[in-house]
Amino acid sequence: MNHHQSRPLWFVALCLAIAAGCAAPPPLVTDIQAAKLAQTPYPWGASVGDLDIVASRQGPDLVLTNRTATTHEGVPIWLNQEYVCQPASIPIGVETRLELASFINRHGEPFPVGGFLTPDKTLPIVLVELYITPPRHMADAPKTTAHRRYRLLVRTDNQPLTIGAGE
């Protein structure tokens, strides 16, 4: 095979490599998970409190820094009272990264995250809440006392975190 006959093969190989690189990534949330999250009602009737967990947006991620003395396991996180995600754990003292596209609304749609060419498609994050239900042995407790929505501190700037009062 001479040099001119190998050009089409290189071109085909290059096109295949580009196509593989441009393929859509696998979904962050399966269809079954999205359907389950979409059926999760927002806890309007729960009492409201505050937690010392800092939420900040970093690109396509929501970063949570748990500054409480409790690891939160399997609790729903709500964005703007519309999108919900249920991370496995929010451990004490470390950053937990959650991809914004893994937050689902009641229609099964992911949180809109704009891209380089579509920055207008993103939504601001103005409210982040963690919803805690009572332990199973307290499941019959009134929602106003046992069920709580905790507002998290939402940082909208890129300032470093400071420990202590005055934030």
MIDO-602262 format. One record per residue: x, y, z of N, C-alpha, C, CB in turn; residue in three letters. Coordinates in steps of 0.1 Angstrom, whole numbers, padded with zeros to 4 digits, always signed. Each point is the difference from the previous one (the first is absolute). Glycine has a CB too. Example, Ala and Ser with C-alpha at 12.3 -4.5 7.8 and 13.67 -1.06 7.14 Angstrom:
BEGIN
+0132-0057+0078-0009+0012+0000+0009+0012+0000-0019-0012+0012Ala;+0015+0023-0019+0009+0011+0000-0008+0011+0008+0012-0006-0022Ser;
This chain:
BEGIN
+0009-0012+0000-0009+0012+0000+0009+0012+0000-0019-0012+0012Met;+0016+0022-0021+0008+0012+0000-0005+0010+0009+0006-0005-0024Asn;+0001+0016+0025-0003+0011+0009-0014+0006-0003+0024+0005+0002His;-0028-0004-0014-0013+0006-0004-0012-0009+0004+0011+0013-0018His;-0009-0026+0018-0011-0009+0003-0002+0000+0016+0005-0014-0021Gln;+0005+0017+0029-0002+0000+0014-0007+0012+0006+0020-0014+0001Ser;-0021+0025-0009-0007+0012+0004-0015-0002+0004+0016+0013-0015Arg;-0023-0020+0007-0014-0002+0004-0002-0008+0013-0006+0000-0024Pro;+0015-0009+0026+0000-0008+0013+0002+0010+0012+0008-0021-0012Leu;+0002+0029+0010+0003+0010+0011-0012+0009+0002+0025-0001-0005Trp;-0031+0006-0006-0011+0009+0001-0012-0007+0007+0008+0011-0021Phe;-0011-0024+0018-0011-0007+0006+0004-0002+0015-0005-0012-0022Val;+0017+0008+0025+0004-0002+0014-0002+0013+0008+0016-0018-0007Ala;-0012+0030+0001-0001+0013+0007-0015+0003+0002+0021+0008-0011Leu;-0029-0010+0001-0015+0002+0001-0006-0008+0011-0001+0006-0024Cys;+0005-0019+0025-0005-0009+0011+0004+0005+0013+0000-0019-0016Leu;+0013+0023+0018+0005+0005+0012-0008+0013+0005+0023-0010-0005Ala;-0025+0019-0005-0008+0012+0004-0014-0004+0004+0014+0014-0016Ile;-0020-0023+0008-0014-0004+0003-0001-0006+0014-0005-0003-0024Ala;+0015-0005+0028+0000-0007+0013+0002+0011+0011+0009-0021-0010Ala;-0001+0031+0007+0002+0010+0010-0012+0009+0002+0024-0001-0005Gly;-0032+0003-0006-0012+0008+0001-0013-0007+0004+0011+0014-0018Cys;-0010-0027+0020-0011-0007+0005-0005+0005+0013+0008-0020-0012Ala;-0021+0020+0014-0006+0004+0013+0005-0008+0011-0020+0009-0012Ala;+0023-0003+0023+0004-0008+0012-0012-0008+0006+0018+0017+0005Pro;-0016-0027+0002-0011-0007+0006-0008+0009+0009+0012-0022-0002Pro;-0025+0020+0004-0008+0009+0008+0004-0002+0015-0019-0002-0016Pro;+0019+0014+0023+0003+0000+0014-0010-0008+0009+0012+0022-0004Leu;-0024-0021-0001-0011-0006+0008-0007-0009-0010-0003+0019+0016Val;+0000-0032-0012-0007-0009-0009-0015+0005-0001+0016-0019+0006Thr;-0023+0013-0016-0014+0004-0002-0008-0004+0012+0003-0003-0024Asp;+0001-0009+0031-0007-0004+0011+0002+0009+0012+0002-0024-0008Ile;+0011+0028+0010+0003+0010+0011-0007+0013-0003+0022-0011+0004Gln;-0022+0016-0016-0007+0013-0003-0015-0001+0002+0018+0004-0017Ala;-0024-0015+0014-0014-0002+0002-0003+0000+0015-0003-0013-0021Ala;+0011+0007+0029-0002-0001+0015+0002+0014+0006+0008-0024+0000Lys;+0003+0031-0005+0002+0014+0005-0012+0009-0004+0025-0003-0001Leu;-0030+0002-0011-0011+0008-0005-0012-0002+0008+0010-0001-0023Ala;-0012-0010+0029-0012-0003+0009+0002+0005+0014-0005-0020-0014Gln;+0017+0025+0017+0002+0005+0014-0006+0013+0002+0022-0013+0001Thr;-0032+0014+0008-0007+0014+0001+0009+0009+0009-0023-0011-0002Pro;+0022+0023-0001+0008+0010+0008-0007+0001+0014+0007+0013-0021Tyr;+0000-0013+0032-0005-0001+0013-0005+0014+0005+0015-0019+0005Pro;-0026+0024-0011-0005+0013+0004-0004+0001+0015-0008+0003-0024Trp;+0003-0013+0029-0006+0000+0014+0011-0002+0011-0021-0008-0010Gly;+0033+0006+0006+0011-0002+0010+0004+0013+0006+0008-0020-0012Ala;-0004+0019+0025+0005+0012+0007+0013+0004-0006-0012-0005+0021Ser;+0017+0017-0019+0012+0005-0007+0011+0003+0011-0013+0009-0020Val;+0025-0012+0017+0011+0003+0009+0012+0003-0009-0009-0014+0019Gly;+0021+0016-0012+0012+0003-0007+0011-0010+0004-0006+0024-0001Asp;+0014-0028-0009+0012-0009+0003+0012+0007-0005-0014-0021-0002Leu;+0025+0018+0009+0013+0005-0003+0007-0008-0011+0002+0009+0023Asp;-0008-0009-0034+0005-0007-0012+0001+0011-0011-0010-0024+0006Ile;+0021+0025-0012+0002+0010-0010-0002-0006-0014+0016+0013+0015Val;-0024-0007-0023-0003-0004-0014+0006+0010-0010-0021-0013+0008Ala;+0029+0009-0017+0005+0009-0010+0000-0007-0014+0014+0012+0018Ser;-0017-0004-0028+0001-0005-0013+0014+0002-0006-0025+0005-0003Arg;+0030-0016-0002+0013+0000-0007-0002-0007-0013+0013+0000+0022Gln;-0015+0009-0032-0002-0006-0014-0013-0008+0000+0025+0000-0005Gly;-0024-0012+0000-0012-0009-0001-0003-0007+0013+0005-0003-0024Pro;+0002+0006+0035-0002-0007+0013-0005+0009+0011+0019-0015-0007Asp;-0026+0008+0016-0003+0007+0013+0009-0007+0010-0025+0004-0006Leu;+0032+0005+0013+0010-0005+0010-0006+0003+0014+0020+0003-0016Val;-0021-0013+0024-0005+0001+0014+0011-0002+0010-0023-0008-0007Leu;+0025+0017+0016+0010-0001+0011-0008-0001+0013+0018+0012-0013Thr;-0018-0024+0019-0007-0003+0012+0008+0004+0012-0012-0019-0011Asn;+0008+0030+0017+0007+0005+0012-0007-0003+0013+0009+0018-0014Arg;-0019-0028+0013-0007-0004+0012+0007-0012+0006-0022+0008-0009Thr;+0017-0013+0020+0006-0012+0007-0007-0013-0004+0007+0015+0019Ala;-0014-0015-0030-0008-0011-0005+0002-0003-0014-0017+0005+0017Thr;+0020-0018-0020+0000-0004-0014-0015-0003-0004+0024-0010+0002Thr;-0028+0015-0013-0014-0001-0005+0000-0011-0011-0006+0024+0006His;-0001-0035-0003-0001-0011-0009-0013+0000-0008+0015-0013+0016Glu;-0015+0012-0029-0012-0002-0008-0011+0010+0002+0006-0023+0000Gly;-0002+0035+0002-0011+0011+0002-0001+0008-0013+0005+0001+0025Val;-0018+0002-0028-0002+0008-0013+0005+0014+0002-0020-0014-0005Pro;+0026+0019-0006+0005+0014-0001-0009+0006-0011+0024-0006+0007Ile;-0030+0018-0003-0008+0007-0009+0006+0013-0005-0020-0010+0011Trp;+0019+0013-0024+0005+0012-0006-0012+0009-0004+0022-0011-0008Leu;-0022+0023+0013-0011+0009-0004-0014-0005+0001+0017+0009-0016Asn;-0019-0018+0026-0013-0007+0003-0006-0007-0012-0004+0018+0016Gln;+0013-0022-0026-0005-0006-0012+0007-0013-0004-0007+0023-0007Glu;+0020-0023+0009+0009-0011-0005+0005-0007+0012+0006+0012-0021Tyr;-0006-0026+0021+0004-0008+0011+0010-0010-0004-0022+0003+0010Val;+0031-0006-0001+0010-0011-0002+0002-0007+0014+0012+0014-0019Cys;-0009-0026+0019+0002-0007+0012+0014-0007+0000-0025-0004+0002Gln;+0035+0012+0003+0013-0005+0001+0001-0011+0010+0010+0022-0008Pro;+0000-0031+0007+0002-0011+0009+0004+0005+0014+0007-0015-0019Ala;+0001+0025+0019+0005+0005+0013+0006+0015-0001+0005-0024+0007Ser;-0007+0031+0003+0007+0013+0001+0008+0000+0013-0019+0013-0012Ile;+0032-0018+0011+0008-0002+0011+0005+0013+0007+0008-0021-0010Pro;-0004+0020+0022+0005+0012+0008+0013+0005-0005-0012-0009+0020Ile;+0013+0022-0022+0013+0007-0002+0006-0002-0014+0003-0003+0024Gly;-0009-0003-0033+0006-0002-0014-0010+0006-0010+0013-0021+0007Val;-0008+0024-0019-0008+0005-0010-0007-0012-0007+0015+0020-0004Glu;-0028-0019+0002-0007-0010-0007-0005+0006-0013-0008-0011+0021Thr;+0012+0005-0033-0003+0006-0013-0012-0008-0006+0024+0007-0003Arg;-0034+0001-0001-0012-0006-0006-0001+0007-0014-0011-0005+0023Leu;+0010-0003-0033-0002+0006-0013-0014+0005-0001+0016-0016-0010Glu;-0017+0029+0006-0013+0007-0001-0010-0008-0009+0012+0022+0004Leu;-0007-0028-0014-0009-0008-0009-0006-0012+0006+0014+0008-0019Ala;-0010-0011+0031-0006-0012+0008-0012+0005+0008+0023-0012+0000Ser;-0026+0025+0000-0011+0005+0007-0012+0000-0010+0014+0014+0016Phe;-0025-0020-0012-0012-0002-0009-0012+0007+0006+0010-0022-0007Ile;-0018+0028-0003-0012+0007+0005-0012-0010-0002+0009+0022-0007Asn;-0021-0017+0010-0012-0009+0000-0004-0005-0014-0008+0012+0020Arg;+0014-0006-0030-0002-0004-0014+0010-0010-0005-0011+0022-0004His;+0021-0026+0013+0010-0009-0004+0012+0007-0007-0017-0018-0001Gly;+0017+0031+0001+0011+0008-0007+0011+0003+0009-0017+0009-0015Glu;+0030-0010+0010+0011+0004+0008+0001+0015+0002+0012-0021-0008Pro;-0005+0025+0019+0003+0014+0002+0008+0005-0012+0001-0003+0025Phe;-0006+0014-0031+0007+0006-0012+0014+0006+0003-0023+0004-0010Pro;+0032-0010+0003+0014+0005+0002+0005+0005-0014+0005-0017+0019Val;-0003+0029-0020+0004+0006-0012+0015-0004-0004-0015+0019+0004Gly;+0018-0019-0016+0013-0003-0005+0007+0012-0006-0007-0023-0004Gly;+0018+0020-0002+0008+0011-0006-0007+0008-0010+0020-0014+0004Phe;-0028+0007-0012-0008+0007-0011-0014+0003+0005+0014-0011-0017Leu;-0018+0006+0028-0014+0003+0005+0000+0004+0015-0008-0017-0017Thr;+0015+0028+0020+0000+0004+0014-0013+0004+0005+0024+0007-0003Pro;-0033-0002-0006-0013+0005+0004-0009-0012+0004+0003+0019-0015Asp;+0000-0031+0013-0008-0011+0004+0001-0004+0015+0002-0008-0024Lys;+0007+0014+0031+0002-0004+0014-0010+0008+0009+0024-0006-0005Thr;-0027+0000+0016-0008+0007+0010+0009+0004+0012-0021-0013-0007Leu;+0018+0024+0014+0007+0003+0012-0005-0009+0011+0004+0024-0007Pro;+0005-0026+0017-0004-0007+0012-0002+0010+0011+0013-0021-0007Ile;-0025+0022+0011-0003+0010+0011-0004-0006+0013-0007+0015-0018Val;+0003-0028+0018-0004-0007+0012+0004-0014-0001-0019+0016+0004Leu;+0027-0021+0006+0003-0014+0002-0005-0005+0013+0021+0003-0015Val;-0028-0014+0015-0006-0005+0012+0003-0015+0002-0018+0018-0001Glu;+0020-0022+0013+0001-0014+0003-0012-0004+0008+0025+0001+0000Leu;-0032-0012-0004-0012-0004+0007+0002-0013+0008-0013+0010-0019Tyr;+0010-0009+0032+0002-0011+0009-0013-0005+0005+0023+0009+0007Ile;-0025-0022-0009-0012-0006+0005+0004-0007+0014-0010-0004-0024Thr;+0000+0002+0032+0003-0007+0013+0004-0014-0002-0016+0015+0011Pro;+0023-0021-0001+0003-0014-0001-0013-0008+0000+0021+0003+0013Pro;-0020-0016-0018-0012-0008-0002-0009-0001+0012+0013-0013-0017Arg;-0007+0012+0029-0008-0002+0012-0008+0013+0003+0017-0016+0009His;-0014+0027-0016-0007+0013+0002-0008+0003-0012+0017+0008+0016Met;-0020-0017-0025-0006+0003-0013-0014+0006+0002+0013-0019-0010Ala;-0020+0016+0021-0013+0005+0002+0000+0014+0006-0008-0023+0002Asp;+0019+0029+0001+0001+0013+0006-0006+0011-0010+0020-0007+0014Ala;-0026+0018-0009-0005+0010-0009+0011+0006-0008-0018+0005+0016Pro;+0014-0002-0029+0010+0006-0009+0006+0013+0005-0012-0011-0019Lys;+0005+0018+0026+0005+0013+0005+0011-0001+0010-0022+0010-0005Thr;+0023-0021+0012+0010-0001+0011+0011-0010-0004-0017+0005+0017Thr;+0014-0016-0025+0009-0010-0002+0007+0002-0014-0013-0015+0014Ala;+0007+0021-0023+0005+0002-0014+0006+0014-0001-0016-0017-0010His;+0028+0018+0006+0006+0014-0001+0007+0002-0013+0003+0000+0025Arg;-0005+0012-0030+0008+0005-0012+0011+0008+0006-0020-0001-0016Arg;+0032-0001+0013+0011+0008+0005+0006+0008-0012+0005-0017+0019Tyr;-0005+0030-0017+0007+0009-0010+0015-0001+0002-0020+0015-0001Arg;+0027-0016-0010+0014+0000+0000+0005+0014-0004+0001-0025-0006Leu;+0011+0028+0010+0006+0013-0004+0005-0001-0015+0007+0005+0024Leu;-0013+0003-0032+0003+0000-0014+0010+0011-0003-0023-0009-0006Val;+0035+0005+0001+0010+0010-0004-0001+0003-0015+0016-0008+0019Arg;-0016+0020-0022-0002+0004-0014+0013+0006-0006-0024+0003+0004Thr;+0034-0002+0005+0013+0005-0005+0011-0011+0001-0007+0023+0008Asp;+0019-0019-0012+0011-0010+0000+0009+0003+0011-0002-0003-0024Asn;-0002+0009+0035+0008+0003+0012+0003-0013+0007-0009+0023+0002Gln;+0021-0024+0004+0003-0012+0008-0008+0000+0013+0023+0000-0009Pro;-0026-0013+0013-0008-0001+0012+0008+0004+0013-0013-0019-0011Leu;+0006+0026+0020+0006+0003+0012-0008-0008+0011+0007+0023-0008Thr;+0000-0027+0018-0006-0008+0011-0004+0010+0011+0014-0021-0006Ile;-0026+0019+0011-0004+0009+0011-0011+0009-0004+0023-0002+0010Gly;-0026+0011+0000-0011+0010-0002+0004+0011-0010-0008-0005+0023Ala;-0002+0012-0028+0003+0012-0008-0001-0003-0015+0014+0008+0018Gly;-0019-0019-0022-0002-0003-0014-0012+0007-0006+0011-0021+0003Glu;
